[in-house]
Amino acid sequence: MHPALASIVALVLFAGAAGLQAVRERWYPPALEEETAMYLRSADAVRRIAGPYAPLAADLYWIRAIQYYGGLKHRLNPEWNRDGRPAPVAGPAAADDRYALLYPMLDITTTLDRRFNIAYRFGAIFLAEPYPSGAGRPDLAVQLLQKGLSDRPDKWEYMEDIAFVHYWYDHDYLAASQWFEKAAAVPRAPWWLRSMAATTRARGGDRAASRLMWEAIRQTTEIPWLRQDAEQKLLQLRALDEIDALQRVVDQVKARTGAAPADWESLVRARALRGIPVDPRGTPYELTPDGRVGLSSSSRLYPLLVEPPSQPTGSDPTPTLVRPR
Amino acid sequence: MNAVGVIAINVFRESVRDKVLYNLVLFAILLIAASLLIGELTAGQDVKIIKDLGLTATSIFGLFIAVFIGIGLVSKEVDRRSIYALLAKPITRSQLVLGKYAGLALTLAVNVAVMAVAQYVVLAYMRWGIPPDVERAWDAPAIDPALLVAIALILVELLLVTAIAIFFSTFSTPLLSAALTFALFIVGNFSADLRNFQNVVGSPAVGRIARALYFVLPNLAQFDVKASVVHGQRVAPGYVGVAVAYAAVYIALLLTISTSVFARRDFK
């Protein structure tokens, strides 16, 4: 056969194969999501199988853990990615799928590579975040970080993370303070860990203490994603302060007039506010008919973080304002 | 140039003619694609993953070259009957085996060296734009000279695997030689299990046999310092020296047996 003719035939056949693939998918659509399965649950078994290639196998398991967490989070919160409204899946199917494979994947990753720093630190956050954003298992987060510490007892960052998990997710301020102290005792650990220990012990759950913690993470983390997350949390804390301040204004007007203000414009007209208040990301706050101030569900700060139980003691911030249109 | 050198150069040329070095293109594509995609697939430690991938690919590509070319170096000459023409020349059978080994060693060295350069280039690209304070917080810098220690020990391991492949190919079929070489590669990477076998078996005799095998079989696990280097852990020069000396002695042993077996082989 002439080479040119052979090339054309090959191209046609290639296009035919691709076309048939497309036809088959249209007539017999594949399942939307394949069930995630872990055939090997034993970290030690995987380590033995991987042999000299364990570090690369650890990377693959880490990528798999990220994809699993991201995919499941997306599936459990499908609306978050469309219009910013959370819609957690409810029912037995969701209850059975509480990131059950996340810890085994992270365990295998960190057994294959016991110094896989980011798997401990990110993994702990994924595990500790409340369901459906995470597995809602701070106990497993602490277990994972302690596994990291067993190999690197001088890693003050893991101790800081354990303290953070106790503070933010367990609300166990005494344990958090003790872990901050342990971290501070590590040679070459930053000085602010000692102040964090004192602040946490004295004012656990206090918004100012939370702000201090997130600010410390923002300034010290080498991981861009963590820094962005800390920046988001700091803005959310600022929004919480602003909501408190606005709520006081609304409550004063309500007490004076006997009725909740209809909207922000009425407060502006009454000179209670200089303009329509917007959150730190620029989206106007919401005012419900019964006079409750809240964050708009379309805000990039939505949903607001759940604060540890405590009385807010933050300063009296002035909300960001825009002129009425 | 002596006979061993001439044979070695010819083996290298033959491997170039056989497009063995094409694997470098595959390696480069793999690394470049990974460096571009890794940010989409994971979150953080991209440089660590690229280092793991580069070192593992260097090892695996090299392993396949060492085994599949190593087993054919001698047997191909026998199958093609070119062994008669070769042995009619003023070279000894020992020189033929040693020359073949040296040629493949040169191919592997060039291969590994180019892969190392490609890896550093990709790492330099990945490091571009990273703030210095972020890089300082990593276990090891992106452009880390210590990476060369891991790469050098991979090469040493491949030289030992090549000697194993040539050893088997002097008295066995290519298929069996490949199977036996791969088997020894696997066993050699799990030699720590042999050392500790006496702790998990009840029979002291079996434990002693396993311990003896630990010392007899090639210990390839000692050349694996990939994880340490990637995490910035120092590999002691003494450790590297002893590992290289061990490889040199073992290679010398295998080549001695190989030349001896080959010298007695009847090609009629």
Interface residues (C-beta under 8 A of the other chain):
Chain A: R48 G51 P52 Y53 A54 P55 L56 A58 D59 W62 I63 I66 Q67 D113 R115 F116 N117 I118 F122 E222 I223 P224 W225
Chain B: L41 T42 A43 G44 Q45 K48 I49 D52 L53 L55 T56 S59 I60 D133 V134 R136 A137 W138 D139 I186 N189 F190 L220 A221 D224 K226 A227 V230 H231
